[in-house]
Amino acid sequence: MTQCPDGSMNQFRNLRLLISYDGTDFHGWQRQPDAPTVQDRLESAIERILGEKVQVYGSGRTDAGVHALNQVANFQTACRIPCENLLKALNNTLQPTVRIKDVSEVPLRFHARKDARSKTYRYRILQAPVASPFLNRFIWHYPFPLDVRRMAQAAKLLKGEHDFTSFAAADALVAQVLLPVQREKAETTMVRTIFASRILRRPRTCMLIYEVTGSGFLHHMVRNVVGTLVEIGRGKLGPIDITRILEARDRTLAGPTAPAQGLCLVKVNY
């Protein structure tokens, strides 16, 4: 047991956070030396409020510049500060680009990353001639013609269980080569299950949205998929090329990595 700021002695409890953040000014979720990250800011704020060091576990690691509408995290603490009081204190302590939407007590066995069943991401592409400065941090401005029908056909082909090596960042591929794991395990490392993959069109706002739900995602995977879908929309690739690219397991065959600012983690399912 640990003594809290109010002098009481308590056993540990597990607190679940629902978090929204603008990722523009962060080097991603995960703590890094000499770089601002969401995890670091959260842990510092909690330590300042509770007077104890904690480790915050997120449902996943968003990249630098990527946003979250409903990121889930948890941490354990000995203090019995009411959840509603901690919610208010955190939002008073954190910078305005990070907001805690909910704090709740959960069973000690709950783990934000290990217990996650699926995650949903949305990528927004603005096709208007001019991008509003109030949107620019949260969209990829692409004011050029795209064949949305072809993009939608290709997006559907990503559903199911696939090896996504062709859509993985280079660092993920290097790690797979360097780590001497069993071959059977190595061959399934890049395999993910996609439950839903679709293109949504919003004509009134000139917005294209790629929405994907999956069991998990490789580093840069969604952004590489979006870059490939845009190449299909431009006519540089065909919808059926998605299947060819998946089967080849070759990153050079897929499209470029879409900019980070258009991507947002919108939901984590448990």
N, C-alpha and C positions, 0 to 999 in steps of 0.2 A: 504493500500500500504506500501511497505518496501523499504528502501534505499539500493541500491546495492553497491558493492565495487567501481564502477566507479562514484558514486555519483548520479546516476539517480534514479528516482522514477517510479516504474512500477507495474502494476497489475499482479496477479499470472498467470502463464502459466504451462501447464502440459507437462512434457518431458518423452518420452518413451525410455528405454534403451534396447539394445539387447546385452546380456552378455554371454561370454564364460569363464569357469573357471575349473581349476584342483582342485577338492575338497579334495585332499589327506590331506592337512594340515589344513583343516577347520572343525569345529564342526557343519557342515551343513550350510544352508542358514540363518536361523532365528537368530536374535541377542540373545546372551546369556551372562550372567555375567561371567567375568573372563575366557572367551574362545573365540578364534578367529573364526569369522563367516563371510560369504560373505557379508551379509547385513550390518554388523558393519563396515567392511572395506570400502564399498561403501559410506555409510553415512558420515564416517570420511573424505573420499577424497572429497566428494561434499562440505562439510562444509569448508574444507580448501581452496577450490577454490572459492566458492561463498560467503563465510563469513556469512553464515546463516545455522541454523540447519534445516534438512529436514528429512522426514520419507520416506524411499523407500519401495514400495510395490512390492513384487515379485509375479510371476504367481503361485508359489507353493513353498513348503519348501523341498528342497533336504536334505537327511540325511547326517550325518558326513561321509566324504570320497567319497560321490557321486559327479559326475561331471556334467557339463552342456555345451552343444555346443551352444544352443540358448535359454538361459533363458531370459524371458521378465520381465521388471520391469518398474515402473513409479514413479515419484515424482513431486511435485509442487514447483515452485520457483517464486520469484518476479523479478529475474534478467533476463535481455535480452541478455545474452551472446549468440552469434551465436552457433548453434548446432555443427557445425564443429570444432569450437574453444574449446567447452566443451569436445568433443570427444578426441581431442588431449591432453587437460589438464588432463583429467581423466587417460588416458593411461600413461601419464608421471608421475602421482602421485601414481597410484595403483601398487602393487607388480606384478611381471611378470606372476604370476599364475592366474591373473584375467585380462581379456581384454574386453574392451567395443568395440563392433563391429559396433554399430550404435547408434546415438542419433537423435531423431526426435520429433517435436512438434505435440501433438495430442489434440483433444478436452478435455476440463476440465472434462467431464463426464467419460472419459476412465479410467478403473481400471484394472491393469494387472491380478489380481486374479479373480475378480468378472466377468469380461467380457470373460474370457477364455472359449472356447467351448470344446476343447479337448487338450490332451497332448500326445506326443509320446516319449517313452523311448526305449533305446536299451541296452541289456546286452550282453557283449562279454565274451565268454569262449574260451581260447586258449588250444588246445589239442596237441600242439607240445611237444616233449620230454623235450625241454629246452625253458624257457621263456626269451626273450631278456630283459635286464635291461631297455631298452627304451620303452618297452610295459608294464612292470610289474605293474606300477601304475594304469593302465587302463583296466586290464583284470583279470578274475579269471583263474588261471593256473590249469587246470584239465587234466593231460596227461594219462587218463584212458579210456578204451572203453565205448562208449555210443551208444545206438541204436537211431540214429537220426530220423528214420522213426516213431518210437513209440512216440518220443518227439513231432514231428510235428503233429501227430494225436491228442495228448493230448492238444497241444496249441490251435488247432482249436475249441475245446470244451469250451474254455473260452469266446468265442465271445457271445455277447448278454448281457442282463441285469441279474445280479446275486447278491446274498448276499455273500460278500467276507469275512465274519467273519472268516472262516477257514484259510484265508491268511493274516489276520490282525496281527499287533504286539500286544503284551500283553498289552501295555499301552493304546491302543485304546479300547480294550475290557474292561479294568478296568474303563476307563472314561465313557463308556456307562452304566456301572452298577451304578456308583456313581452319575451320573447326573439324577435327578428326572424329566425327560422330559416325555411328553405324550407318551403312549405306541405306538401309531401309528407312531409317529415321530421316536421313538427309533428303531422300526423294520425296518425302511428304511435308518437308518444312515449308515449301512454297505453296502448298495446297490450301485453298480456302473455299468455303461454300457461300455462294451468293444467293440469297433468298428472293431478292427483288432488285431489278435494275431497269430504270425507265427514264425517258426524256419527257419533261413537262414544258409546255409552251404557254407563256402569258403574254398574248398579243398587246393588251392594253399598256403594259409596262415595258414591252420589248425585251422581255426576260426569257432566257432559256434556262431550265433547271435540270441538272442530272441528279437523280435521287437513287441511292443504292443502300441496300441493307444486306449485311453479311455476318458470318461467324467471326470474322476478324479481317484485318487489312495489313498488308505489307507496307513498309516505308515507301511513301510516294505513290502507292498503288492507285488510289482514286485519282490523283492528279495526272498520272500517266494514262489512265483509262480516258479521262476527259480530253487530254491532248490528242489521243488516238481518235476519239469520236469527232473532234473538230476536223481532223484530217479527212475523215469520212464525209463529213458535211461539206467540206471544200471540194470533194471529188477526187482527192489524191489517193484515197483507198476506197474499197467497196465494203458494204456491210459484211459480206461473207469472209472478208479478210480477217475479221476478229477471230474466227475459228482457226485460221491458218497461223495467226500470230500466237495464239494460246498454245497450239500444238508444237510450234517451233521452239518454245522456251528460249527466245533470243530477244533481249532488250532492244537491240538495234532495229528490229522490225516494227516496233510500236512507235507511236507518235511522240512528240516532245512532252515534257512535263509542264502542265498548266500552272499558271501563277498561284501562289499559296493563298492570296487574299480572297479568292472566290469560294474557298472550301469552308464548310462549317459542320461540326459534329452536332446533330440535332436530337439524337435519342439513343439511350442505352437500355436494352431490355434484359431483364433478369428472370 
